[in-house]
Amino acid sequence: MLTRTLRPGRPVDLQLTLRPARRGRFDPAMRVGPGEVWRATRTPDGPVTTRVTAAAGELTMRAWGPGAAWALDAFPALVGQLDDDSDFSPRDAVVADLRRRLRGLRLCRTGAVFEAVVPSIIEQKVIGMEARLSYGRLVRAVGEPAPGPNPLRLTVPPAAAVVARTPPHVFHRFGIERKRADAVRLAAAYAHRLEEAPTVERLTTLPGIGPWTASEVRLVAVGDPDSVSVGDYHLPNLVAFSLAGEARADDARMLELLEPYRGHRGRVIRLLEAGGRMPARRGPRLPLNPIAHL
């Protein structure tokens, strides 16, 4: 086990900061508890299990596995210590209030591009709960047990080479149809190129990765403060309701409202997601749509 302790210059709320890296409550690679976050991930040096705790104004990471040293080097970026918001200035009362109340929200940077690509593709055009269940089952099936003591039985997300050779029928078993399965497998084949330069331009050159997916990946993997997920089902309504009191909006209206925050649009979205207000839902929730029986 290797250990590193940081004393951040500003408060860091672990749950708020690392929330984008967690794919639902039952993410097999990540668990969040009072004052601690356990995470299993894959680094350039191999898999690693990390436990980050917060106490007395300090953050401590304990790491096990071949990737332990790499994880400790990346620790400051993971907990938002490289997140620079010095030129961010709230322009309305809602954002100013959220920034005051959510002082511990920082933009994390996992550095794990391919690990962010897989669930983001799976979440395309389907209900969030359905996508998270599918992703969790896939990881448990083709991932590997996390190194170290692993009291929470975490699973390391599968390596790109494993995903690339996983046949489509395995994805289908977990509710992921051929189109998304092929997009994930293709991304796995080019994972090394995506890790080298996870720009929007490079990400979107691959079929199956559009602007929405690229933005989701960049928010988590590189902590892009200006990342905006255009094409999201709920996001325009959240932004419009929070900033303008409008119950419904499209992408164009969302971008119009966020334009004064260019450079920090992703930061504003994170604040709104963490503490903003959604308009009342209309009609029943969409049912889950499993395909494995077809």
Secondary structure, DSSP 8 states (H G I E B T S, - for coil): -EEEEE--SS---HHHHHGGG--STT-TTEEEETTEEEEEEEETTEEEEEEEEEETTEEEEEEESTTHHHHHHTHHHHTTTT---TT----SHHHHHHHHHTTT--------HHHHHHHHHHTTTS-HHHHHHHHHHHHHHHSEE-SS--TT--EE---HHHHHTS-HHHHHHTT--HHHHHHHHHHHHTHHHHHH---HHHHTTSTT--HHHHHHHHHHHT--TT---TT-SSHHHHHHHHHH--S---HHHHHHHHGGGTTSHHHHHHHHHHH-------S--------TT-
